[in-house]
Amino acid sequence: MFGVNDGDKTYLNRQGIDAALVKLKQIAGQMQKMKSRGGLALVELGELEITTYALDSYNRA
């Protein structure tokens, strides 16, 4: 995803590493947000992702 393909080799240069670090920071921010909401549930049907919601938002009483 971040590397440069060159035949049978893939190189991860400085530019690719910088791009990966930016993406990792974005993911870390999203994970912190999910953590603050108590976690996340993903509803799936087969391979189809239907919806997500905070773990503590659904309370069957």
mmJSON file of the N, C-alpha and C atoms, coordinates in Angstrom:
{"data_MODEL":{"atom_site":{
"group_PDB":["ATOM","ATOM","ATOM","ATOM","ATOM","ATOM","ATOM","ATOM","ATOM","ATOM","ATOM","ATOM","ATOM","ATOM","ATOM","ATOM","ATOM","ATOM","ATOM","ATOM","ATOM","ATOM","ATOM","ATOM","ATOM","ATOM","ATOM","ATOM","ATOM","ATOM","ATOM","ATOM","ATOM","ATOM","ATOM","ATOM","ATOM","ATOM","ATOM","ATOM","ATOM","ATOM","ATOM","ATOM","ATOM","ATOM","ATOM","ATOM","ATOM","ATOM","ATOM","ATOM","ATOM","ATOM","ATOM","ATOM","ATOM","ATOM","ATOM","ATOM","ATOM","ATOM","ATOM","ATOM","ATOM","ATOM","ATOM","ATOM","ATOM","ATOM","ATOM","ATOM","ATOM","ATOM","ATOM","ATOM","ATOM","ATOM","ATOM","ATOM","ATOM","ATOM","ATOM","ATOM","ATOM","ATOM","ATOM","ATOM","ATOM","ATOM","ATOM","ATOM","ATOM","ATOM","ATOM","ATOM","ATOM","ATOM","ATOM","ATOM","ATOM","ATOM","ATOM","ATOM","ATOM","ATOM","ATOM","ATOM","ATOM","ATOM","ATOM","ATOM","ATOM","ATOM","ATOM","ATOM","ATOM","ATOM","ATOM","ATOM","ATOM","ATOM","ATOM","ATOM","ATOM","ATOM","ATOM","ATOM","ATOM","ATOM","ATOM","ATOM","ATOM","ATOM","ATOM","ATOM","ATOM","ATOM","ATOM","ATOM","ATOM","ATOM","ATOM","ATOM","ATOM","ATOM","ATOM","ATOM","ATOM","ATOM","ATOM","ATOM","ATOM","ATOM","ATOM","ATOM","ATOM","ATOM","ATOM","ATOM","ATOM","ATOM","ATOM","ATOM","ATOM","ATOM","ATOM","ATOM","ATOM","ATOM","ATOM","ATOM","ATOM","ATOM","ATOM","ATOM","ATOM","ATOM","ATOM","ATOM","ATOM","ATOM","ATOM"],
"id":[1,2,3,4,5,6,7,8,9,10,11,12,13,14,15,16,17,18,19,20,21,22,23,24,25,26,27,28,29,30,31,32,33,34,35,36,37,38,39,40,41,42,43,44,45,46,47,48,49,50,51,52,53,54,55,56,57,58,59,60,61,62,63,64,65,66,67,68,69,70,71,72,73,74,75,76,77,78,79,80,81,82,83,84,85,86,87,88,89,90,91,92,93,94,95,96,97,98,99,100,101,102,103,104,105,106,107,108,109,110,111,112,113,114,115,116,117,118,119,120,121,122,123,124,125,126,127,128,129,130,131,132,133,134,135,136,137,138,139,140,141,142,143,144,145,146,147,148,149,150,151,152,153,154,155,156,157,158,159,160,161,162,163,164,165,166,167,168,169,170,171,172,173,174,175,176,177,178,179,180,181,182,183],
"type_symbol":["N","C","C","N","C","C","N","C","C","N","C","C","N","C","C","N","C","C","N","C","C","N","C","C","N","C","C","N","C","C","N","C","C","N","C","C","N","C","C","N","C","C","N","C","C","N","C","C","N","C","C","N","C","C","N","C","C","N","C","C","N","C","C","N","C","C","N","C","C","N","C","C","N","C","C","N","C","C","N","C","C","N","C","C","N","C","C","N","C","C","N","C","C","N","C","C","N","C","C","N","C","C","N","C","C","N","C","C","N","C","C","N","C","C","N","C","C","N","C","C","N","C","C","N","C","C","N","C","C","N","C","C","N","C","C","N","C","C","N","C","C","N","C","C","N","C","C","N","C","C","N","C","C","N","C","C","N","C","C","N","C","C","N","C","C","N","C","C","N","C","C","N","C","C","N","C","C","N","C","C","N","C","C"],
"label_atom_id":["N","CA","C","N","CA","C","N","CA","C","N","CA","C","N","CA","C","N","CA","C","N","CA","C","N","CA","C","N","CA","C","N","CA","C","N","CA","C","N","CA","C","N","CA","C","N","CA","C","N","CA","C","N","CA","C","N","CA","C","N","CA","C","N","CA","C","N","CA","C","N","CA","C","N","CA","C","N","CA","C","N","CA","C","N","CA","C","N","CA","C","N","CA","C","N","CA","C","N","CA","C","N","CA","C","N","CA","C","N","CA","C","N","CA","C","N","CA","C","N","CA","C","N","CA","C","N","CA","C","N","CA","C","N","CA","C","N","CA","C","N","CA","C","N","CA","C","N","CA","C","N","CA","C","N","CA","C","N","CA","C","N","CA","C","N","CA","C","N","CA","C","N","CA","C","N","CA","C","N","CA","C","N","CA","C","N","CA","C","N","CA","C","N","CA","C","N","CA","C","N","CA","C","N","CA","C","N","CA","C","N","CA","C"],
"label_alt_id":[null,null,null,null,null,null,null,null,null,null,null,null,null,null,null,null,null,null,null,null,null,null,null,null,null,null,null,null,null,null,null,null,null,null,null,null,null,null,null,null,null,null,null,null,null,null,null,null,null,null,null,null,null,null,null,null,null,null,null,null,null,null,null,null,null,null,null,null,null,null,null,null,null,null,null,null,null,null,null,null,null,null,null,null,null,null,null,null,null,null,null,null,null,null,null,null,null,null,null,null,null,null,null,null,null,null,null,null,null,null,null,null,null,null,null,null,null,null,null,null,null,null,null,null,null,null,null,null,null,null,null,null,null,null,null,null,null,null,null,null,null,null,null,null,null,null,null,null,null,null,null,null,null,null,null,null,null,null,null,null,null,null,null,null,null,null,null,null,null,null,null,null,null,null,null,null,null,null,null,null,null,null,null],
"label_comp_id":["MET","MET","MET","PHE","PHE","PHE","GLY","GLY","GLY","VAL","VAL","VAL","ASN","ASN","ASN","ASP","ASP","ASP","GLY","GLY","GLY","ASP","ASP","ASP","LYS","LYS","LYS","THR","THR","THR","TYR","TYR","TYR","LEU","LEU","LEU","ASN","ASN","ASN","ARG","ARG","ARG","GLN","GLN","GLN","GLY","GLY","GLY","ILE","ILE","ILE","ASP","ASP","ASP","ALA","ALA","ALA","ALA","ALA","ALA","LEU","LEU","LEU","VAL","VAL","VAL","LYS","LYS","LYS","LEU","LEU","LEU","LYS","LYS","LYS","GLN","GLN","GLN","ILE","ILE","ILE","ALA","ALA","ALA","GLY","GLY","GLY","GLN","GLN","GLN","MET","MET","MET","GLN","GLN","GLN","LYS","LYS","LYS","MET","MET","MET","LYS","LYS","LYS","SER","SER","SER","ARG","ARG","ARG","GLY","GLY","GLY","GLY","GLY","GLY","LEU","LEU","LEU","ALA","ALA","ALA","LEU","LEU","LEU","VAL","VAL","VAL","GLU","GLU","GLU","LEU","LEU","LEU","GLY","GLY","GLY","GLU","GLU","GLU","LEU","LEU","LEU","GLU","GLU","GLU","ILE","ILE","ILE","THR","THR","THR","THR","THR","THR","TYR","TYR","TYR","ALA","ALA","ALA","LEU","LEU","LEU","ASP","ASP","ASP","SER","SER","SER","TYR","TYR","TYR","ASN","ASN","ASN","ARG","ARG","ARG","ALA","ALA","ALA"],
"label_asym_id":["A","A","A","A","A","A","A","A","A","A","A","A","A","A","A","A","A","A","A","A","A","A","A","A","A","A","A","A","A","A","A","A","A","A","A","A","A","A","A","A","A","A","A","A","A","A","A","A","A","A","A","A","A","A","A","A","A","A","A","A","A","A","A","A","A","A","A","A","A","A","A","A","A","A","A","A","A","A","A","A","A","A","A","A","A","A","A","A","A","A","A","A","A","A","A","A","A","A","A","A","A","A","A","A","A","A","A","A","A","A","A","A","A","A","A","A","A","A","A","A","A","A","A","A","A","A","A","A","A","A","A","A","A","A","A","A","A","A","A","A","A","A","A","A","A","A","A","A","A","A","A","A","A","A","A","A","A","A","A","A","A","A","A","A","A","A","A","A","A","A","A","A","A","A","A","A","A","A","A","A","A","A","A"],
"label_entity_id":["1","1","1","1","1","1","1","1","1","1","1","1","1","1","1","1","1","1","1","1","1","1","1","1","1","1","1","1","1","1","1","1","1","1","1","1","1","1","1","1","1","1","1","1","1","1","1","1","1","1","1","1","1","1","1","1","1","1","1","1","1","1","1","1","1","1","1","1","1","1","1","1","1","1","1","1","1","1","1","1","1","1","1","1","1","1","1","1","1","1","1","1","1","1","1","1","1","1","1","1","1","1","1","1","1","1","1","1","1","1","1","1","1","1","1","1","1","1","1","1","1","1","1","1","1","1","1","1","1","1","1","1","1","1","1","1","1","1","1","1","1","1","1","1","1","1","1","1","1","1","1","1","1","1","1","1","1","1","1","1","1","1","1","1","1","1","1","1","1","1","1","1","1","1","1","1","1","1","1","1","1","1","1"],
"label_seq_id":[1,1,1,2,2,2,3,3,3,4,4,4,5,5,5,6,6,6,7,7,7,8,8,8,9,9,9,10,10,10,11,11,11,12,12,12,13,13,13,14,14,14,15,15,15,16,16,16,17,17,17,18,18,18,19,19,19,20,20,20,21,21,21,22,22,22,23,23,23,24,24,24,25,25,25,26,26,26,27,27,27,28,28,28,29,29,29,30,30,30,31,31,31,32,32,32,33,33,33,34,34,34,35,35,35,36,36,36,37,37,37,38,38,38,39,39,39,40,40,40,41,41,41,42,42,42,43,43,43,44,44,44,45,45,45,46,46,46,47,47,47,48,48,48,49,49,49,50,50,50,51,51,51,52,52,52,53,53,53,54,54,54,55,55,55,56,56,56,57,57,57,58,58,58,59,59,59,60,60,60,61,61,61],
"pdbx_PDB_ins_code":[null,null,null,null,null,null,null,null,null,null,null,null,null,null,null,null,null,null,null,null,null,null,null,null,null,null,null,null,null,null,null,null,null,null,null,null,null,null,null,null,null,null,null,null,null,null,null,null,null,null,null,null,null,null,null,null,null,null,null,null,null,null,null,null,null,null,null,null,null,null,null,null,null,null,null,null,null,null,null,null,null,null,null,null,null,null,null,null,null,null,null,null,null,null,null,null,null,null,null,null,null,null,null,null,null,null,null,null,null,null,null,null,null,null,null,null,null,null,null,null,null,null,null,null,null,null,null,null,null,null,null,null,null,null,null,null,null,null,null,null,null,null,null,null,null,null,null,null,null,null,null,null,null,null,null,null,null,null,null,null,null,null,null,null,null,null,null,null,null,null,null,null,null,null,null,null,null,null,null,null,null,null,null],
"Cartn_x":[0.818,0.0,0.869,1.976,2.823,4.15,4.405,5.675,5.646,6.821,6.989,7.339,6.492,6.748,7.794,8.753,9.811,10.067,9.225,9.372,9.028,10.014,9.773,10.118,10.34,10.681,9.727,9.53,8.781,9.636,9.82,10.635,9.746,10.121,9.452,10.437,10.26,11.177,10.67,11.375,11.003,9.594,9.251,7.932,6.837,7.061,6.115,5.999,7.115,7.119,6.361,6.588,5.853,4.351,3.956,2.539,1.944,2.691,2.232,2.078,3.026,2.945,1.734,1.412,0.222,-1.027,-1.099,-2.254,-2.361,-1.236,-1.243,-1.741,-1.367,-1.852,-3.364,-3.879,-5.319,-6.037,-5.496,-6.093,-6.048,-4.934,-4.803,-5.856,-6.101,-7.127,-8.51,-8.807,-10.099,-10.259,-9.187,-9.234,-9.459,-8.827,-9.035,-10.496,-11.08,-12.487,-13.389,-13.108,-13.883,-13.725,-12.509,-12.248,-13.041,-13.097,-13.821,-15.32,-15.805,-17.225,-17.497,-16.494,-16.683,-16.486,-16.012,-15.8,-16.757,-16.73,-17.509,-18.027,-19.267,-19.848,-20.067,-19.762,-19.965,-20.993,-22.062,-23.106,-22.829,-22.749,-22.436,-23.466,-23.634,-24.432,-23.559,-22.975,-21.996,-20.774,-20.433,-19.305,-19.75,-21.053,-21.608,-21.61,-20.941,-20.927,-22.134,-23.03,-24.295,-24.214,-23.761,-23.684,-22.722,-22.391,-21.598,-22.284,-22.021,-22.535,-21.652,-21.717,-20.939,-21.448,-20.537,-20.91,-21.925,-21.788,-22.687,-23.948,-24.209,-25.379,-26.624,-26.459,-27.583,-27.806,-28.944,-29.246,-30.623,-30.661,-31.911,-32.451,-33.532,-34.088,-35.38],
"Cartn_y":[-1.193,0.0,1.267,1.237,2.418,2.253,1.049,0.773,1.069,1.015,1.221,-0.126,-0.617,-1.898,-1.735,-2.662,-2.669,-4.116,-4.622,-6.02,-6.962,-7.758,-8.73,-8.186,-6.871,-6.244,-5.091,-4.809,-3.628,-2.862,-1.582,-0.738,0.15,0.317,1.26,2.393,3.482,4.607,5.596,6.704,7.705,8.243,8.471,8.993,7.998,6.729,5.685,5.555,5.647,5.57,6.755,7.958,9.134,8.963,8.441,8.216,7.191,6.137,5.123,5.709,6.55,7.173,8.092,8.818,9.676,8.814,7.717,6.821,6.204,5.807,5.23,6.229,7.504,8.542,8.709,8.64,8.727,7.554,6.367,5.163,5.262,5.729,5.873,6.837,7.927,8.884,8.269,7.484,6.806,5.781,5.076,4.08,4.743,5.906,6.632,7.057,7.503,7.909,6.709,5.552,4.341,3.919,4.02,3.651,4.537,5.838,6.756,6.479,5.829,5.472,4.071,3.435,2.12,0.955,1.195,0.13,0.279,-0.675,-0.592,-1.965,-2.011,-3.258,-3.088,-4.12,-4.13,-5.2,-4.81,-5.749,-6.155,-7.476,-8.0,-9.041,-9.181,-10.249,-10.876,-12.021,-12.613,-11.71,-11.264,-10.343,-8.89,-8.648,-7.299,-6.641,-5.491,-4.731,-3.805,-3.969,-3.245,-1.937,-1.99,-0.789,-0.999,0.083,0.024,0.884,0.558,1.376,1.176,2.158,2.075,0.896,0.166,-1.027,-0.748,0.361,0.641,1.416,1.545,2.3,1.435,0.11,-0.794,-1.543,-1.329,-1.976,-2.611,-3.912,-4.63,-4.83,-4.154,-4.228,-4.992],
"Cartn_z":[0.0,0.0,0.0,0.717,0.82,0.096,-0.377,-1.025,-2.513,-3.112,-4.546,-5.16,-6.079,-6.738,-7.819,-7.839,-8.85,-9.237,-10.116,-10.533,-9.401,-8.979,-7.922,-6.542,-6.456,-5.18,-4.9,-3.643,-3.226,-2.233,-2.507,-1.653,-0.797,0.453,1.324,1.583,0.825,0.944,1.994,2.153,3.164,2.935,1.688,1.363,1.769,1.491,1.875,3.385,4.072,5.536,6.125,5.579,6.044,5.834,4.672,4.386,5.356,5.661,6.604,8.005,8.406,9.73,9.842,8.789,8.779,8.956,8.206,8.291,9.68,10.259,11.608,12.643,12.483,13.402,13.273,12.042,11.818,12.486,12.313,12.915,14.432,14.981,16.438,16.972,16.263,16.679,16.661,15.616,15.525,16.652,16.963,18.036,19.393,19.626,20.881,21.012,19.908,19.908,20.227,19.617,19.893,21.349,21.869,23.264,24.211,23.93,24.802,24.798,23.766,23.678,24.228,24.787,25.392,24.458,23.265,22.294,21.128,20.223,18.996,18.629,18.159,17.642,16.142,15.385,13.941,13.617,12.928,12.524,11.084,10.854,9.531,9.115,7.826,7.244,6.17,6.49,5.584,5.529,4.327,4.173,4.085,4.18,4.087,5.46,5.564,6.809,6.8,7.789,7.786,8.557,9.804,10.629,11.783,12.464,13.689,14.739,15.997,17.096,18.31,19.227,20.462,21.293,21.918,22.68,23.769,24.458,25.572,25.155,23.847,23.384,23.266,23.226,23.072,24.36,24.981,26.25,26.168,26.009,25.913,27.326,27.65,29.006,29.048],
"occupancy":[1.0,1.0,1.0,1.0,1.0,1.0,1.0,1.0,1.0,1.0,1.0,1.0,1.0,1.0,1.0,1.0,1.0,1.0,1.0,1.0,1.0,1.0,1.0,1.0,1.0,1.0,1.0,1.0,1.0,1.0,1.0,1.0,1.0,1.0,1.0,1.0,1.0,1.0,1.0,1.0,1.0,1.0,1.0,1.0,1.0,1.0,1.0,1.0,1.0,1.0,1.0,1.0,1.0,1.0,1.0,1.0,1.0,1.0,1.0,1.0,1.0,1.0,1.0,1.0,1.0,1.0,1.0,1.0,1.0,1.0,1.0,1.0,1.0,1.0,1.0,1.0,1.0,1.0,1.0,1.0,1.0,1.0,1.0,1.0,1.0,1.0,1.0,1.0,1.0,1.0,1.0,1.0,1.0,1.0,1.0,1.0,1.0,1.0,1.0,1.0,1.0,1.0,1.0,1.0,1.0,1.0,1.0,1.0,1.0,1.0,1.0,1.0,1.0,1.0,1.0,1.0,1.0,1.0,1.0,1.0,1.0,1.0,1.0,1.0,1.0,1.0,1.0,1.0,1.0,1.0,1.0,1.0,1.0,1.0,1.0,1.0,1.0,1.0,1.0,1.0,1.0,1.0,1.0,1.0,1.0,1.0,1.0,1.0,1.0,1.0,1.0,1.0,1.0,1.0,1.0,1.0,1.0,1.0,1.0,1.0,1.0,1.0,1.0,1.0,1.0,1.0,1.0,1.0,1.0,1.0,1.0,1.0,1.0,1.0,1.0,1.0,1.0,1.0,1.0,1.0,1.0,1.0,1.0],
"B_iso_or_equiv":[0.0,0.0,0.0,0.0,0.0,0.0,0.0,0.0,0.0,0.0,0.0,0.0,0.0,0.0,0.0,0.0,0.0,0.0,0.0,0.0,0.0,0.0,0.0,0.0,0.0,0.0,0.0,0.0,0.0,0.0,0.0,0.0,0.0,0.0,0.0,0.0,0.0,0.0,0.0,0.0,0.0,0.0,0.0,0.0,0.0,0.0,0.0,0.0,0.0,0.0,0.0,0.0,0.0,0.0,0.0,0.0,0.0,0.0,0.0,0.0,0.0,0.0,0.0,0.0,0.0,0.0,0.0,0.0,0.0,0.0,0.0,0.0,0.0,0.0,0.0,0.0,0.0,0.0,0.0,0.0,0.0,0.0,0.0,0.0,0.0,0.0,0.0,0.0,0.0,0.0,0.0,0.0,0.0,0.0,0.0,0.0,0.0,0.0,0.0,0.0,0.0,0.0,0.0,0.0,0.0,0.0,0.0,0.0,0.0,0.0,0.0,0.0,0.0,0.0,0.0,0.0,0.0,0.0,0.0,0.0,0.0,0.0,0.0,0.0,0.0,0.0,0.0,0.0,0.0,0.0,0.0,0.0,0.0,0.0,0.0,0.0,0.0,0.0,0.0,0.0,0.0,0.0,0.0,0.0,0.0,0.0,0.0,0.0,0.0,0.0,0.0,0.0,0.0,0.0,0.0,0.0,0.0,0.0,0.0,0.0,0.0,0.0,0.0,0.0,0.0,0.0,0.0,0.0,0.0,0.0,0.0,0.0,0.0,0.0,0.0,0.0,0.0,0.0,0.0,0.0,0.0,0.0,0.0],
"pdbx_formal_charge":[null,null,null,null,null,null,null,null,null,null,null,null,null,null,null,null,null,null,null,null,null,null,null,null,null,null,null,null,null,null,null,null,null,null,null,null,null,null,null,null,null,null,null,null,null,null,null,null,null,null,null,null,null,null,null,null,null,null,null,null,null,null,null,null,null,null,null,null,null,null,null,null,null,null,null,null,null,null,null,null,null,null,null,null,null,null,null,null,null,null,null,null,null,null,null,null,null,null,null,null,null,null,null,null,null,null,null,null,null,null,null,null,null,null,null,null,null,null,null,null,null,null,null,null,null,null,null,null,null,null,null,null,null,null,null,null,null,null,null,null,null,null,null,null,null,null,null,null,null,null,null,null,null,null,null,null,null,null,null,null,null,null,null,null,null,null,null,null,null,null,null,null,null,null,null,null,null,null,null,null,null,null,null],
"auth_seq_id":[1,1,1,2,2,2,3,3,3,4,4,4,5,5,5,6,6,6,7,7,7,8,8,8,9,9,9,10,10,10,11,11,11,12,12,12,13,13,13,14,14,14,15,15,15,16,16,16,17,17,17,18,18,18,19,19,19,20,20,20,21,21,21,22,22,22,23,23,23,24,24,24,25,25,25,26,26,26,27,27,27,28,28,28,29,29,29,30,30,30,31,31,31,32,32,32,33,33,33,34,34,34,35,35,35,36,36,36,37,37,37,38,38,38,39,39,39,40,40,40,41,41,41,42,42,42,43,43,43,44,44,44,45,45,45,46,46,46,47,47,47,48,48,48,49,49,49,50,50,50,51,51,51,52,52,52,53,53,53,54,54,54,55,55,55,56,56,56,57,57,57,58,58,58,59,59,59,60,60,60,61,61,61],
"auth_comp_id":["MET","MET","MET","PHE","PHE","PHE","GLY","GLY","GLY","VAL","VAL","VAL","ASN","ASN","ASN","ASP","ASP","ASP","GLY","GLY","GLY","ASP","ASP","ASP","LYS","LYS","LYS","THR","THR","THR","TYR","TYR","TYR","LEU","LEU","LEU","ASN","ASN","ASN","ARG","ARG","ARG","GLN","GLN","GLN","GLY","GLY","GLY","ILE","ILE","ILE","ASP","ASP","ASP","ALA","ALA","ALA","ALA","ALA","ALA","LEU","LEU","LEU","VAL","VAL","VAL","LYS","LYS","LYS","LEU","LEU","LEU","LYS","LYS","LYS","GLN","GLN","GLN","ILE","ILE","ILE","ALA","ALA","ALA","GLY","GLY","GLY","GLN","GLN","GLN","MET","MET","MET","GLN","GLN","GLN","LYS","LYS","LYS","MET","MET","MET","LYS","LYS","LYS","SER","SER","SER","ARG","ARG","ARG","GLY","GLY","GLY","GLY","GLY","GLY","LEU","LEU","LEU","ALA","ALA","ALA","LEU","LEU","LEU","VAL","VAL","VAL","GLU","GLU","GLU","LEU","LEU","LEU","GLY","GLY","GLY","GLU","GLU","GLU","LEU","LEU","LEU","GLU","GLU","GLU","ILE","ILE","ILE","THR","THR","THR","THR","THR","THR","TYR","TYR","TYR","ALA","ALA","ALA","LEU","LEU","LEU","ASP","ASP","ASP","SER","SER","SER","TYR","TYR","TYR","ASN","ASN","ASN","ARG","ARG","ARG","ALA","ALA","ALA"],
"auth_asym_id":["A","A","A","A","A","A","A","A","A","A","A","A","A","A","A","A","A","A","A","A","A","A","A","A","A","A","A","A","A","A","A","A","A","A","A","A","A","A","A","A","A","A","A","A","A","A","A","A","A","A","A","A","A","A","A","A","A","A","A","A","A","A","A","A","A","A","A","A","A","A","A","A","A","A","A","A","A","A","A","A","A","A","A","A","A","A","A","A","A","A","A","A","A","A","A","A","A","A","A","A","A","A","A","A","A","A","A","A","A","A","A","A","A","A","A","A","A","A","A","A","A","A","A","A","A","A","A","A","A","A","A","A","A","A","A","A","A","A","A","A","A","A","A","A","A","A","A","A","A","A","A","A","A","A","A","A","A","A","A","A","A","A","A","A","A","A","A","A","A","A","A","A","A","A","A","A","A","A","A","A","A","A","A"],
"auth_atom_id":["N","CA","C","N","CA","C","N","CA","C","N","CA","C","N","CA","C","N","CA","C","N","CA","C","N","CA","C","N","CA","C","N","CA","C","N","CA","C","N","CA","C","N","CA","C","N","CA","C","N","CA","C","N","CA","C","N","CA","C","N","CA","C","N","CA","C","N","CA","C","N","CA","C","N","CA","C","N","CA","C","N","CA","C","N","CA","C","N","CA","C","N","CA","C","N","CA","C","N","CA","C","N","CA","C","N","CA","C","N","CA","C","N","CA","C","N","CA","C","N","CA","C","N","CA","C","N","CA","C","N","CA","C","N","CA","C","N","CA","C","N","CA","C","N","CA","C","N","CA","C","N","CA","C","N","CA","C","N","CA","C","N","CA","C","N","CA","C","N","CA","C","N","CA","C","N","CA","C","N","CA","C","N","CA","C","N","CA","C","N","CA","C","N","CA","C","N","CA","C","N","CA","C","N","CA","C","N","CA","C","N","CA","C"],
"pdbx_PDB_model_num":[1,1,1,1,1,1,1,1,1,1,1,1,1,1,1,1,1,1,1,1,1,1,1,1,1,1,1,1,1,1,1,1,1,1,1,1,1,1,1,1,1,1,1,1,1,1,1,1,1,1,1,1,1,1,1,1,1,1,1,1,1,1,1,1,1,1,1,1,1,1,1,1,1,1,1,1,1,1,1,1,1,1,1,1,1,1,1,1,1,1,1,1,1,1,1,1,1,1,1,1,1,1,1,1,1,1,1,1,1,1,1,1,1,1,1,1,1,1,1,1,1,1,1,1,1,1,1,1,1,1,1,1,1,1,1,1,1,1,1,1,1,1,1,1,1,1,1,1,1,1,1,1,1,1,1,1,1,1,1,1,1,1,1,1,1,1,1,1,1,1,1,1,1,1,1,1,1,1,1,1,1,1,1]
}}}
